């Protein structure tokens, strides 16, 4: 168990993993599992009540009973088909046995919970890596968005000039901008003081939905007549053409984590759009009656369907559904978190329930609205804060992770809020009142400690802050590096072909999670129990999870996990389809010996490199995108794509180039390393580029072509791998000295209010 957690929380996490395994093995009913155990002849007994206790986390089963349940679940393959019931020596059971022993010991030590009505933990599963606290070295790290303390909100400014009919609001991911929309205007405001920064042209009809891209530069709007538009907030201009195809009011919009895809939905179903070309992506998804959609952080599409007799959660594009234990007539509002991990349902009895979307199970406590029926819900962009508007007009807020109330705000006589938006950290609250327009409110902000202010200043002026070093046992040389999708694990490939794993929050290596690489083991996924890694060979049986992370430069996996690119021993590239288990047409490259391959973040492009040449290929057409010759004589040693298709190449002479190819605006050369560049990594928003060399790590702002501060030193030997965490809050580098070093990355530059202000 992790320090600071309770026995009940760990028991509930075990139950969540059991539910996920059940879904992966065909989502069999309790009766089916009971019957399978009975006819297996193995002596396993699984009464329905026992299964219910296990999958709900009500109690910890005995070891033999738990092992029996797992053996029956593993008696179905990844396609849900029956296979022989495995024996007690099944390798997958070892980790579960260890988990059970830890829980059993914790149960003996856990104090009784007086007055508890349920054994379910009081806090939901974390949505993101927990806010940093004291670490083993004694250092204290501040949260980037600490939650506001409970208390009242006070008015900052009524947004004068905004339309009284404003009914949609949204904050940018960094909380600096507030966008409001009505039936006649779309306006952008400075969330600090409430001053209007600009106004956008209108649809001609009422705006019914808003979404801001992860980098805050693009706004998506949906209208009552079914037209969607994208806007460049740096110029306040619409990006043509509009997105046409919906026939009714658009009620939901969601950007993909990389900002390259937009998901929109009306009552007839969802549509996907490429944000650069404004063209549809794929065919229409055949789901009707949708009330909410989201593009999740792990590249799933989720939709909530409300029918007359049930509420159904759809997982797409590979369709499967989960019926939620909710009656439609009891639900007043529903909403996904921006990352798609949770669903909130506001009910007529004055409560809000949170649900895990992966397993379709309730999580955490009921959030109490004092009997006030819920009419509207809103999450902050970082999903840490949930707001609810009740029938009486009262706005209530909670911390999503703990269920802790953060205060409430009552509307004045004769007024009733119709929409609410929450900034990260709950420092600002935007409220739209029927007939009175929007207003901006401030929450009680806790005082900032001196150390926090010094740290914030250091990051703002371009200084990365080093964190404790992650060690190996024997100093073995480390190569490729990767974070798990939730950022709670770091994996590195060793010279002797093993994968070592650390918990970056605890600063500890997890020896039980070391993966011995087989058949080359060129990629890993974090999909085992508790997010543990599993190694996968390149040419596998087609059953590996989609979220594959390559740890070798000579192979790459497309974001959907279907298409793999690699080079053979002679440097000839090839493409392998994991689903059909066939080789696909290989690009006819002009590079005699290909050593590096890299997919773009949207999977549309493939970059190849060898010797001193780089080629870029369009995957759909298998045609090259012309690359402007750079005149390089040094070999290419590293490749990395940024969001939007920007490509960087590192060279043996220390040069880093932004490759200019068809479809990009311009190239550039970033000089700095005196020796070979071993690896490159863009931050998730593309505003930072990390360059790993022989003894130091450099950070660049690719937009301006300038370096940020002095090189980051600490590795006595060459750096071999570099990676940003999925949320961009951590930078990691692995080296030949057998260590992984961590930094808090700096800001790529001061916030340019003029550049962000619509004109």
N, C-alpha and C positions, 0 to 999 in steps of 0.2 A: 504493500500500500504506500501511497505517497504521503509524506508528512503533512499533517494538517487536515487530512480527510478523516471521516468517520467510518465506522464499520458499516452503517446503513448505506452510506454513499457508495462504498466499494461493493457491497452486496447488490445494489441497484445497477451499478456498471456491469457486474457479472451477468445479471439478468438481461441487460440490454444486448450484450454480446451473444447470449444464448438466443435471443429473439432474432438477431441478425443472422446467425448460423441457420436457424430454422427457415428463414426466408431464402437464404442461399441454396438450401437443399430442397426446395420445392414448396415451402410454406404449407406443409401438411397440417391437417387439423389435429386437435388433441385425440380425437377418437381414432384417426388413422394411425397415429404414433402408438397409441395403446394397443391396437390390433396388430401392428407390425411387431411390437415387442413380444406379444403373446404367441404369435405363430413362428417366431424365430427359433424357438426351442432352446434359447440361451438362458432361460430362467429370469430374464429381466421383466419386472413388473412396473408399469407406468400408469397408475390410475390418473384420471383426468384432474383430480384435485391436486395431486402431486405435481403434475406438469404446470398447472396454474400457479402454484406457489413458486416454482422455479422461474418461469418466464416473467412473473410480475415482481420478483424480488421480495416476496413476502417473508420467506425464510430460507436459510441455507440448508440444502438437502444433505443427507449423509453422503459420504464419498462414494460408496458403492452405487447408490441410487443415481447420483450425478453422472458417474461414469457410464451407467446403463443408459441414461437419457442421451448422452453424447454418442455412444455406440449406435443407438437407433437413428440419431440424426445423420451420422456418417454412413448409415446404410442406404443413403440416397446420394447420387452423384451430383455434380454441379448443374446438371440439366433436370434434376428432380426425379431421375429414374432409379428404380430399386437396384441395389447391388447387395452382395452378401454382407451380413452383419459382421463388422470387424471384431477382432479379439481384443483382449486387454492390453496387448503389446502395440496397439496402433500408435505410431510416433506422435500424432497430433494430440493425444491424451496427456502427454507429459506436462505440457504447459498448464493445462486445466487442473491437473493434480496439484501442481505447485501453487496455483492460485487458490485452490480450495484450502490447502494447509495454512496459507497466510490468513485467509478469512476466518478459519476456525480458531486460530490463535488470537486474532483481533476480537472475535466474538467473546472469548473467555475474558479478555481484558476490558471489554467495553462496558461502561456503567449502564444500568437500566435507565430507560427514558421514562421518567414519571409523567403520568397523564397523557402519554402518547396514544393517539387513537389509531395510528397506522405505523407500520414498520417502514414505509416508503420514506426515503430521505427528504429533508426539508428543502434541499437545493437541487435544481436541475443540473444535468450534466453541463460542464463548461462549454461555452460556445467558441471560445478562443483560448489561447494560452493564458493562464491566470495572470492578474496584474503582478508585476514583479514585487517581491518583498525581500526580507533579509536573506542573503544567500550564505553558503558555508564560509565565505571569506569575511563576513561581517559587513560587506558593503550593502547599502540600501539603494534600490533603483526605483525611481518614480514611475507611476503609470503614465502612459502618453495621454490618456483620457480618464483621469480619476472621476468617479461618480460623485455627483453632488450630494451633500448631506441632506437628511430629511428636513423639510421645512417649507415655508411659503415662498411663492414666486412673486416678484414685483415687476411692475410695468416698466419697460425700457422706453418704448415709443409706440404710439399708434402709427401705423404705416400710412401716412397721409398721402393722398393721391391714388392709393390703390382702390380698385373697384369694390363697392359694397357687396357685390355678388361673388367675391372671391371664395372659392370652395375647394381649392387644391393647393397644397404647400409641400415643399421639400427642401431639406438642407443638403449642401454638398458634403462629400465624404470627410473633408477637413473641418466642416462646420463654419467656414468663413462666409459662405453665400447662402442666402435664403431666396428661393424662387416661389412666387405666388402666381396663380392663374385664375381667371374668371371667364365670363362669357364675352369679354371684349378686350382683354389685355393679358400679357405675360410680362411680369416685372421681376427684376433682379435687385436684391437688397444686400447691403453690408450688414451681416448679422451682429457685428459688435455694437454699432450705434443706431442701426435702423435706417440709415440714409439710402436713398434709392440710387443704384448705380446705372440703371438703364432700363429701357422698355423694348420688347421684341414685337414684331408684327404679329397679328393675331391670325387664327385659322379662319375666322369669319363666323365660327360657331363656338359654343362653349367648350373650353378645355376640360377634359374629364380625367386625365391621368398625366403624371409627370415622372421622369426618372433622370437622374444625373449620372454620367459615366464615372467610373472609379477615379479617373484623374481630374474630374471636375471641369473639363474643358468642353464637353458636349452635353447638351440638354435634349432629351426626347420628350415630345408632347403628343398626346392623343386627344382627339376631339369627339364631340357628340355624334358627328356624321360619319365617323370611322376613318378619318384621315390622320395619319401619324407623320410627324416631321422631326428632323434632327436640326439642331442649331449649334453654331460655333459661338461659344460665349466670349471668345476673345475679340470677335468682330461684330457680334450681335446680328449675324446674318443667318438665314435659313440655308441649309445644305440641300441643294436640289438633286434629284427630284423628290417630291414627297413620297411617303410610303402608302401605297394604295392597295386595297384588297378587302378591308373590313367593311361590313355592311351595316353595322350598328355601333353604338357608343363603345369606345375603347375604355375599359375599366382597369386594366393592369398592364404595367410595362416593367421590364427588368433587363439590365445590361449583363452580359457575361463578365466574369471576373477580369478578362483581358480587354474589355471594352470593344471587342471586334464584332460581337453579335448582339442584337437587340431582340428581345422576346416581347410580343404584344398580344393582347387577347381581348376579344369581345365575347358575346354570349354564344357565338357559333363555334368558337375555338381559337387556339393560339396560332400565331405565325412567327417565323424567325426571319431576321433581316441582317444582311452584312452592312455594317455601319459605314464602310468606306465606299462601296459601290451603290448602297441603298437598294440592292437587289434582294429578292427572297432567297433564303437558304433552305434547300430541300423542298419537300412537298408539305402541304397542309397536314397538321396533326389531327387525326379524326377523333376529337374529344369535344362534346357539346355540353352546354350548361355550365361553363366554367365561371367561378366566382373570384378566383385568384390564381396567378401564375408566378413563377420565379425561376431564374436560371441559377442553379446552385453553384457553390464554390468548387465542387468536384465534377462539374460539367454535366450534371443531370438537369433535365427539365421537369419541373413539378407543377401539377395543376390540381386545384381543389374543385370537385364537382359536387354541387348540391342538387340532389334529386328530391322528389316529393317524400320518399320514404327513407333516404339514407344520405350520408355524406361520404364521399369516396375520394381517396388520395391517389392520383395517377402519377406513376413514374414513367418518363419518356426519355429518349425516343424508342427504347425497347419496352413496349407497353406492359406494365403489370400494375395492379391496383390493390389498395388496402382499404377495407371498410372501417371507418372510425366509429367508436362507440359514442356517437352523438346523434341526437334526433334533430332533424332540420328545423322543426318548429320551436326548438329551444335556443337556437343560435341567432344572435343579432349581428355579428360581425366576425370576419375571419381575415387573417393576414399572415404571410410568410415572413420570416426574418430575411434580410437582404442576401445572406449566404445560403438560404434554403435549408438550414439544419433544423429549424423549429417552425411550427405552425401555432399561432395563437387563435383561440376561439373565444369570443366574448358572448356570454349567455344572458338569457332573459332573467335568470335568478340572481343577477348581480355578481357573477364570478367570471374570471378569465382562466382558461385552462391552456397549458402549453403541451404540445405533442412533438415527439421526435418524428421527423419525416421519413427517416430510413426504415424504421421498424413499425411506424404507425402506432406508437404507444404513448400514453400520457407520461409526462415527466414533471417532477417538482410539485410544489404545493398549489392548491387553488389560490388565485389572487382575488382578494375580497374587495368588492366595490360597495359594500354596505347595503346590499340589496338593490342597488341602482342598476336597472337593465342597461347593458352595454350597447351602444349604437355605432361606435367607430373605434378603430385601433391604429396605432402608429408605432413603428420601431425607429430608433436612431440609426443612422447609417452604419455604425459599428455593431449593431444588434445588441448592445449592452443595456439599453433602456427601452421599456415598453410603456406606452401611454394609452389610456382608454378614456373615451368620452361617454358619460352615462346619460340616461334619459333626462335627468334633472339639469344637465349642462355642466356637471362637475367633471374636471379633468384630473385623473389620478395617474401617478407614475410609480413604476417599480424598477429595481435592478433585475434584469432578466436572469442573471446567473444565480442569484440567491433568493429572489422573491422579496427582497427587502423594500418596503415602501419608501419612496423618495419625496413624498409630499403630494399635495393636491391643490387645485385652484378652482374656486367657485365663480361662476359667471354672475354678472350683475342682474338686477331686476329687469325682466322683460327681454333679456338677451339669452342666446343659446348657441354655444360653439357647434360648428358643423364639421370642422376639420382641425387637425393638430399635426405639428411636425416637431421632432426633438433633435437637437444637435448632439454630436458626440460629447460625452461627459455630462450631459444634461445642463450645460451652462446657459443654453438659450432654448426657449420654447416659442414656436410660432403658432398662433391660434387664429382661426378664421371664424368670425361670428356672423350669423345670418343677418343680412341687411346692414351690418355695421363695418364690414371690412376686416382685414387682418391686423394683428398687433404682435409686438415682440416683447417677450418677458424674459427675465433673468432669474436663474435659480441661485440658491445660496451656495456660493463657491468657497470651499475651505481655503484657509490661508496657505500660501506656498512656502515651504521651508527654504532656507538660504541655499542648502545643497542642491535642491531641485532647480532653483533659479540659475545657479552656476552651471549645472549640467545642461539646462535648456539653452543657455547662452552659448556654451561650447558647441553644441550641435548646430545652432543657428548660424554660427560663423564658420562652419566647415570643418570642425575637428571631430573625428570619430573617437569614441570613448572605448578603451579596451576593457574586456571582461575576463573573468577567470578562464584559464586554459583547460581544455579537455584533453586528458592524457590517455595513452595506450599503456598496456602492461610492460611491453618489451621494446618500445620505441620503433616498431616496424614502420617502414615507409608507407605513407598514405597517398592515395591517388584521388580518383573522382569523389565528389561530395554531393549530397542531396538532403533536403529537408522532407519530412513527411508532409502530406497535404494540410494537416492541421498545425504544423510547426512544432509539434511536441516531441519529435524525434529527429536526430541528425544521423545519417548513415555515411560511412566512408569505405571505399574499397582499398584493401591492403595489397602490398606487393605480392604476398603469397596467396592471393585470390580468396580472401575472406571479406565479409561485410561486417564492420563493427558499428555499434549503435550506441548513441548517448542520449540522455535527457538533458537538453540545454538549460532548463529551468533549475534542475538540481545540480548540474555540473558533474554528473556521474555517468560513467559507462555502464551499460546494461549487459553484463556478461552472459546472462541467460538468453539474450536476444541476438548473440553472434550468429550470423548465417554463414555456413560453409557453402561456398559457391561450387556448383556442379556444372559440367558441360560448358564451362566458360562463364555462366551466370551473368550475362551482360546487363541485366536489368533487375530491379527490385520493385516490390509494391508493399504498401503498408496496410494490409487488409486482414492480417491474422487477428486472433483475439487481442483486444486492447490496442489495436493499431500496430501490432508487431510486424516486422518486415518478413517477406518471403522472397526467395531468389527465383528468378525465372530465366531459362535459357532463351536465346533469340528465337530459334525455331522450335516452338513448343507444341503442345497438343491443342492449342486454341482455347483453353479453358482459363487462362490466367486473367486476373482482374484487369479492368481498363486502365487504371492509374499506374502505369509502368514508368519507372524513372531509370534512364540509362546511367551507368557509372563509367562507361568507356566512351572515348571520343570517336571511335570508329563505328559506333552504331547509334541509332536514334529511333525513337518510337513516336508516332503521330499522337496528338492529344487524345484521339478517340481510342487509342490502344489497338487499333486494327492493323495498320500498316507499319511495318518495321523496315528501316533502311540500314544497311551495313556494307562493309567491304570484306572481301575474302583476303587470304594471305598474300595474294598477288596484287592487291590494291584495286580490284575490279568491284564496282558497287553493284548491289542487287537489292530488290524489294521483295519482301515476304508478307503475305496476307495471313494473319493469324487465324481469321475466322474460316476462310476457305482452305487454309493450309496449302497454299500454292504460291509459286513465284509469280510476280507480276512484271509487266514490261519495264525494263530498266532503262533509265536515261542514257543515251549515247553520248557520253562525255568526251571532251577533247583532252581531259587530264589523263596522262599516261598511268599514274599511280595515285589513286584516291586514298587519303589517309583520314579525312575528317568528314562527317556528315552531320547535318543539323536541320530539324524541322522548324518552320515558323510556328508561333504560338497558336495560330488558327488552323494549322495543318495543311494550308494551301500551297506552301512553298517548301522546297528542299534545297539546302545549300550543300555543295560538294567542294572539297578543297584538297589539293595535293601539290607538292612542290611550291611554286610561287603563284598559283592560279586559284581563283574562286569562281564557281559557276552557281547560278540560281535557276532552279527548274520549277515550272508550274506543274503541280501534281496531277491536276485534272486533265490537262492536254498533253502532258509529258513533253512539253516544249521548253526550251531555255528562255529565260529573260536576259536579254543582252546586258552584259556587264562592261562598264567602262574600264579599259586597261588602266592600272595604277602605276605601272612602271616598276613594280617591286621586283627585286632580285632575291630577297630572302624568302625561305620557305614559310608557308602558312602553318601555324602551330595551334590555333584556337579559333573557334567560331561561336557566335552567340546572336540569337534573334531577340529583339525587343518588341513590345506591343506595337502594332501598326506595321510590322514588316521591316523595320530598320535592322540592318545586319552589320555586325562588327567582326573584323578579322584581326587576330594577333599574329605576329611574325617573329622569326628567329632573331632578327636584328633589334627587337624591342619595340618596333612600330606597331601601333594600333590604328586600323583604318575603318572608317564607316564606308562600307561598300556601296558604290553608286551603280544601281542596275535599273532596268526599265520598271517604272512605277514608283521610284523613290525620287525625292526632291533634289538631293545633293549628297556628295560624299565629302569626307574630310579625313585628315591625318592627325592623330593624337600622338605626340612624341613624349617620351619621358623615361621609359625603361631602357637602361643601358644594355640589357641582355635579353635572352629569350623570354617571350610571353608564353606561359604554360597554360593559362586558362582565363576565360572571360565570363562575366555574368552581368546582365542588366537587372536593375531593381524591378519589382513587379509593375511599377508605373512608368518605367522607361526613362526616368529622370536621372538615374545614376548608372555608371558603368564601372564595375570593379575589374581591375587588371592585375593578375597574379604573375609575378616574375620569379627571379632566382632567389631573392632574399627579402622582398618587400611587396606590399600590396598598395596599389594606387587607385584613387577614386577620381572619376572624371564626370563632368556635367556634359553629356554629348550634345545637348542643344546649343551650348555656347562654345564647346570645344576647349574648356578650361579645366585644369586640375583643381581638386579641392584639398587644400592643406598639404602638409608634408606626407611622404609615403608612410604607410603603416608598417612598422617593423616589429620584430619579436621572434619570427622564425629564424633560427640560425642556419637552416638549410633551405633549399629551393621549395617554393610553394607549388603544389600540384593541382589543387582544386579550389574553387571558390563558388559560393552560393549565397543568395539572399533568402531569408525566410519568406513564406507565402505572403505575409502581411507587410514585408519590407522593414520590419523593426529590428532585425538582426542580420549581421553579415558574418559569414563563417569562411575560414580558409584552412585547408589541410596542407601538411608539409612532409618533406622527406624525413624530418626529425620525429615523426610519429605523434604529432600533436594536432589538435584542431583549435584554432584561436578564434575568439568571438569579439565583435565590436558592435556598439550602437552606431549605426551609420549617421552621418550628418545630414542636414538639409541640403538639397542640391543648389540652394541659393535663396536669397531673401524673397519674400512674397511680393510679387510685382502687381500692385493694385491696379496700376494703369493698364497693364496687359490683360488683366482679368476683367476689367470693366467693360461691359457692352457699350458700343458706341451707336 
